[in-house]
Amino acid sequence: MELSWLLVFAGAFVGGFVSGLSGFGTGLAGMPLWLLAVHPVVAAQLAALSAVISQAQTLGTVRHSLSWQHLGPITLAGLIGVPIGVWLLPSIPVSAFKLSIGCTLIVFCLFLLVVPADWRFKVRNRPIELIMGFAGGFMGGLTGVPGPPVIMWGTLQSWTRQEKRALYQVFILVILAMMLAASAVSGLMSWDFAWGALIITPGTIIGAYCGAWLYRRVDDRRFDRIVLAILLVSGIGLVASS
């Protein structure tokens, strides 16, 4: 197997592991390795597919927290943003793609590290929520990484852990399934993506299983710090290489 495809598998394993551990972060964790191996368009599609696989694999853990009122409006707003991101995807230069993902990772991680544990909204603000959903959908269509706006928004809510995880998993699953469908309709899928899909599927499944195994053996605060450290280092590496 060529080195590039080893990097694809490694990215899928790391992404699946982080997702199994935290409920999100498949594309954020895997993207730095995928961008070393394939074109940004293919990397975004692999991120989307890997996230869909990992989220579907663990969706049953939040089935009791699924509700249209909680998930529907923000997810619909995200779906509106997906086609716009997919339309712009082929025109993004490699360096700009790396820089945007890297900056997103750094800002996202620093946000989650510094936000006080007791800093939460008491009342749900629907207009801002819809804006964050649209932003996540746009990012999902453009980069295959829709999570940061919605996860940052969810972090500030006084919801239960299960409600937050349900939002993250359903939003990411629906948005990235839409991204893949839009990419196929737009004729953006290539043989590189097809070969990559065969490689990332087992890598993602194995990684998600290992992450879920570790999740059951570490406390919440420690696993949060582990995940954020991985993502922050990845972001810094992408910015430096762009």
N, C-alpha and C positions, 0 to 999 in steps of 0.2 A: 504494500500500500504506500502511495506517495505521502510525503510529509504533509502536504496541504490537506489530504483527507484525514490524516491523523489529527491535525489541528481541528478539523470539523468535528470529529468524534469527541475530542477532548472538550471542545466548547459545548457540545450537547451534554456531556456528562456533568460539567461544572454547572451549566444552566439548570439541568434537571435536579442536581443536588441542592442548589440554592432554593429552587422552587419547592422541592419537597420539604426543605427545612423551614421556609418562611411563608409559603403560599403565593409568592410572586418572585420576580427577578430572573426568569429564565433567559430572556434576551439580554438584559443588562449584564448578566454574568458571562454569557457565552459570546456576546458580540466582539469583545477584544480579540478573541482567538479566531473567530470566523472572518474578521476583516483582514487577518494575516493570510488567509487561505483563498478567499473567493471575492468576487466583485461585490460592491455594496448592495446592489439590487438582490443578488442571490443571498447575501448575508441577512438582509432584512426578511426575506422569505423563509430562510431557515430558522431565524429567530421566531417568526410567527408560528411555523409548524411545530417547533420544539415546545413553545409555550402552550399551544393547543393540546399537544400530547400530555404534557405534565399536568395541566389544569384538569383535563378530562380524567386523568388517572386518580386525582385526589378530590374530585368534586363531591363525592359522596360524604366526605367528612363535614360538609357545611349544608347538607340537604335540608336540615331542620330550620335554617336561618334564611331560606330563600323566600322572597316576597316581591310582588310586582311593585308595591309602593316604595320599597326600599331600593330596588335595583332598576326598575323600568325606565324612569325619566333620564337618569344619567347615562344609561346604556344607549338609549335612543339618540341622545345628543352626540354620543361618541360615534354612532353609525353614520351620522351626517358628515363627520369630519374625515372618515376613512377614504372615500373616493378622491378627495382633494389631495391627501397625502400620497396616495398611489399615483395620481396624475403627475405629481412633481418628482417622484422617486427617480426616474431615469436621468433627470437633469442635474442631480446633485453630484459635485466632484467628490472624489475619494477623500481628499484632505478635509473638506468641509463636513463630510459625513462623519469622519472620525472625531473631528473637533466638536461637533454638535452632540454626539453621543457621550464623549468624554466629559464635556461641560455639564450635560444632564446628570450623569452619574455623580459628579462632584457636588453639584448643588443639591441633588436629591439626598445624598448621604449626609452632607453637612446639616441640611435641614432636620433630618431625623435625629441627628446626634445632639443638636442644640435646643430643639423644641422642648420646653418644660413639660414634665409628665402631667401637671395639673392645668395646662393651658388647653382648654377645650371649649368649643362652642356649645352653648346650652340650647339654642334654637337653630333648626335646620334652615339654611338660606338657599332656596331653590335656584334663583338666578345664577349665583356664583357656582353652585353645584353643576348646573347645565353647561356653564362656560368651561369648567374643569373637565367635564365629560367630553365636550367637543375637542378640547385641546388634546386629551388622551387619544381620541379617535384619529385626529390628524397625525399625531406622533406615531400611532400604530400603523397607519397607512404609509407613512414616509420612512420609518425606521424599523418597524416590527417590534417597537418597544412602547406600548401604550400606557404602562402603569404609573410612571412618576406623578403626573398631575392628580390622578384619582387617589393614589396612595397617600400623597401629601395632604389631600383634602380629607380623606378618611382618618388620618392620624389626628386631625384637629377636632374630630367629632366625639361626643360622649356616648359612643355606641359600645356594645359588647365586642369582645374579641371575635366571636363567631360571626357577628353581623359585618364586621370589617372584612374578615377573610372571605365571607360570601360575596361581598361587593367586589373585592379585588379579583377573585377567581372567575366569577361570572362575566365581569366587564372584560377582562383580558381574553377569556375564551371566545366570547361573542365578537369582539372587535377584531381579533386576529383571524378568526374564521372568515369574517367578512373581507379582511385584507387579502387573504389567500384567494378567495373567490374573485375579488376585483382584479387581482394580478393575473389570474387565469383568463378572465374575460378580456383584459387589455392586451393579452399576448406577451406578457413580460416573463413568463416562466420558460426556462431553458433546460437543456439536458443536464447542465451543472446542478440545477436545483433538484432534478429527478434523482441523480446519483447522490447528492447530499442528503435527500430525504431518506434514502435507504440506509445511510450511515448514521444519521442523527436519531433515528427512531429507537434502536436498541440503546444508544448512548444516553438518551433522555430518560428512558424507562429505568435503566439501571441507576442513573444518577438520582432520579426522584425517589426511588426505593431507598437508597442509602441516606438521602437527606431526611426522609420521613423516619427512618430508623433512628438517626441521631436526634431528631426533634423530640422523640419520646424520652431521651436520656439527658437532656440539658435543660436548665431553667430558662425562662423567657428572656431575662436580661442578657444572659451570656450568649444565647443563640442570636439575639438581635445584633450584638456587637460583632460576632463572628461574620455574619452576613454583610453588615455595613463595612467592615474592614475589607472584605473581598471586593465589594463593589467600588469602594473608594480607590483602592490600589489600581483596579482595572481602569477607572476613569482617568486617573493621573497618567497612566501608561498611554492611553489613547490620545490625550492632549499632547503629551510629549512627542509622540510619533507622528502627529499631524503637521 
